[in-house]
Amino acid sequence: MQIINLRKIERNPAERGGKIKAVFDIDFGHILVRGCKLIEGSNGLWAAMPSRTYLDKGQKKWESVVQIKDTKIMDVLTHGAREIYEKGDKEGERQEINK
């Protein structure tokens, strides 16, 4: 599995929010997942799968388009994306990550 095309999200410091720090794709070999996110949470950076928004009783909610049930794989993805983000590798590079 490889993390590819990690792109940092640059925001104006005056903008509110800004929890999404980067977007990236994951190549699983025969499956390519586009639009994953690296998000700043209360416990640090974490990887999120692509999602869509919807309204539930007037409240905005998010639903994953792709769900990875294995928490170990999600931990590996989070660690790999965080490492690439912090190293500041060039856009478009592929980073092999092991599970």
CORHU-V104203 format. One record per backbone hydrogen bond with DSSP energy under -1.0 kcal/mol. CO is the residue of the C=O (numbers start at 1). NH is the residue of the N-H. E is the energy in kcal/mol with one decimal. If there is no record, write none. Layout:
BEGIN
co->[CO & CO]
nh->[NH & NH]
e->[E & E]
END
This chain:
BEGIN
co->[1 & 2 & 3 & 4 & 7 & 12 & 19 & 21 & 22 & 23 & 24 & 25 & 26 & 27 & 31 & 33 & 36 & 37 & 38 & 38 & 39 & 41 & 44 & 46 & 48 & 50 & 52 & 54 & 56 & 59 & 61 & 63 & 70 & 71 & 72 & 73 & 74 & 75 & 76 & 77 & 78 & 79 & 80 & 81 & 82 & 83 & 84 & 84 & 90 & 95]
nh->[97 & 27 & 95 & 25 & 23 & 15 & 40 & 9 & 38 & 7 & 36 & 4 & 33 & 2 & 28 & 26 & 24 & 48 & 21 & 22 & 46 & 44 & 41 & 39 & 37 & 65 & 63 & 61 & 59 & 56 & 54 & 52 & 74 & 75 & 76 & 77 & 78 & 79 & 80 & 81 & 82 & 83 & 84 & 85 & 86 & 87 & 88 & 89 & 93 & 3]
e->[-2.4 & -3.0 & -2.4 & -2.8 & -2.2 & -2.4 & -3.3 & -2.8 & -2.9 & -3.1 & -2.3 & -2.8 & -2.9 & -2.2 & -3.4 & -2.6 & -2.1 & -2.8 & -3.0 & -1.3 & -2.1 & -1.6 & -2.5 & -3.0 & -2.7 & -3.2 & -2.4 & -2.9 & -1.6 & -2.7 & -2.1 & -2.4 & -1.8 & -2.3 & -2.1 & -2.6 & -2.7 & -2.6 & -2.8 & -2.7 & -2.5 & -2.3 & -2.1 & -2.6 & -2.7 & -2.1 & -1.7 & -1.3 & -1.4 & -2.5]
END
